Amino acid sequence: MQINGLHHVTAISGPARRNLDFYARVLRLRLVKKTVNFDDPGTYHLYFGDVGAAPGSILTFFPWEHAAPGRLGVGETQETVFRVPEGSIGFWAHRFVEQGVPHEVPVKRFGETVLSFRDPDGMRLALVGLPGVEKEPAWADGGIPAEHGLRGFHSVSLLLAEAAPTGAILSDVFGFTEIGREDTLIRYAAKGTAVGGVIDLRVAGGFLPARQGAGSVHHIAFRAADDAAQEEMVRRLVQNHGISPTEQRDRNYFRSVYFREPGHVLFEIATDIPGFAIDEPAAELGRSLKLPPQYEAHRKEIEAVLPDLG
């Protein structure tokens, strides 16, 4: 079974407490998982999402206290875009002024109103106002009226030297179709996928390559319903595009393979299963530190070095 669209976006940030404050308080995303970087257990891995912690809403961070700023460039995700109700753009523009969030004047992009802004590390984000999404449930944990809450991803844009090779992967492996062009943007969409169903390719030949750091997107992940669906995507990658991903890696809440697409952006294919409620009740997501089994015996040492989140 193939389920198209984004599963999650993972980025690099500076101090964990500042990151948590911005995404949980300013944007009012739900903290759905508090765990550690599997490759660096002295560092948090924070997951933010919607009320149901659904694939297509999950933005995750590796926060390093002293991370140097990244440099946006070719071969990287340029902007991560969330969905909000069409009438909420004014509310968010006012909130950004109140909270001192750097933002731009709303513009039209493919006929939709887009409000671009940046987080404290300079990560490029945006809100897009869409009709009808106000009927969807939203996280309402105080501070933001539910009617203005974020409703998962709309899209990501990728900055590339050329679009065609990446577009071929999106179409053949992930079920996206080109639906329009505007200026230097080429838009791909997954039919029938409302949340996380759009990828924009921005052609920018001649730009410097990206340099990863605070404010950079580390990778983007696409959904696979289960292991069989993931295996089929891998088969297409190998047979049709000559790209061999990594072996499958168990991330506790999903199982993943990784590869560099032709434009050098790191892609992941992540299973929807088993989900974020596998190790804590859905109503209590994000309240306690969850460790992968291999680190549980070292919990005291890990907790001693992790920054205080307040």
GUVOLO-24644 format. One record per residue (C-alpha): residue in one letter; x, y, z. Coordinates in steps of 0.05 Angstrom, whole numbers, plus 5000, padded with zeros to 4 digits. Layout:
AXYZ...
//
This chain:
M500050005000Q502850684981I501251305022N504151924990G506752565022L511552795075H512452415140H516952905177V522253445170T528453435213A532654055226I538554295267S537754825321G541555195374P539755145449A534254635464R530555075513R530055645463N527755155409L522354875454D519955565474F519155785402Y515555175374A511354995435R509655695459V510156175400L507555705346R503755255394L505654605363R504853995406L511153695435V509752975417K516352635435K522352815478T527952325465V535352345446N539452335383F540651585371D547751745347D549252265401P545252085464G547852695501T543453115455Y535953165452H531652975393L525253385400Y519053225359F513353725348G506853585312D499353655310V494153435360G494452715337A502052685323A500252475252P505252355196G505552985154S505553445215I512053255249L517753745253T523753485292F530253805317F537253615337P538854185385W546154315398E547754865448H553555155409A551654985337A554655475286P549555785238G548355425174R548655735105L542855635057G545055384989V543954904932G542354194954E538154375015T531054485038Q529655225031E523055315067T518254895109V510955105103F505154965150R497754995136V493055475172P485955695159E485356215104G482856745152S488556645202I494256975164G492657655196F492457345265W499357045255A502357675225H499958055288R502757505334F509557525300V509758275311E507958175385Q513157625394G518657955355V518957415302P522357625237H517357575181E515757825112V509658155080P504557625058V505057444984K501157024935R504356374913F500455924865G494256324884E495156204959T496956715013V503756565043L506856885105S514356735110F518156795176R524256525212D525556175278P530956405328D536256015289G534256315222M530655705196R526055905139L518755755152A512055975125L504655925136V499755845079G492456025087L487755505059P480155465056G476754905095V482454715141E479055065199K474554445202E480454005220P482353915293A488054335321W492454315383A489454795433D493854795495G492955525512G495656155481I492956055411P485555985396A484355305364E481355625302H488155935285G492455325301L497255005253R494554395216G500754005193F505254125134H503154425069S509854345033V517354415032S521454764978L528154494955L533654934927L536854574868A541654684811E536754314765A529854034777A528753464728P532752904763T529453054830G522653114797A523652414768I524652134838L518552504865S514252234809D516651524802V518251344874F513651784916G507551864872F507852624861T505852974796E507953644769I501954114774G504654804759R510355294749E511155994775D517556404767T523155934788L518555464825I516154794799R510554494841Y509353754851A503353484889A501052804914K493952704891G488952634948T494152825001A491953445040V497353445093G504553465069G502553334997V506553884962I513853944943D516454574909L523054544870R526555214863V531855224809A537855654829G543855454787G550355794806F548755874880L553855634932P552554944961A549054905028R553054875093Q549454515149G548654845217A543555165263G537555355222S538754825168V534054265150H537953615158H533253175118I526053085096A522252435103F516852135058R511451675082A511050925071A505150565101D509249965123D515449565109A512749275044A511149965017Q518050205036E521249605002E517449764938M520050484939V527150224950R526249744891R524250324846L530150744870V535150194854Q532249924789N529750574757H534751094784G540950714804I540650964876S541850494934P539350745002T541950545070E539749925106Q533349985145R534350325213D529450255271R527750945299N522850665350Y516951055323F518250895250R523150495208S527450875159V532050845100Y536151445074F539151675009R541752294973E537152484916P540452744851G540253464877H544053254940V538253354989L538052795041F531552415034E528651895082I523151395072A519651295140T514150795156D507751045188I508250465237P508850365295G507451095312F508851555370A504151235421I508150595423D511750785488E507051265523P499451405521A497151865465A494552365516E501352415550L505852475489G512052895501R511552935577S517352485596L524152315567K523851685525L530251305510P531450765459P532650085493Q540250105482Y540750725525E535850575580A541250285625H544850955621R538851395636K541851735697E548251925661I544352175600E539452585641A545352895678V548353185614L542053385577P540354135581D534754345628L528454475588G525154865645
//
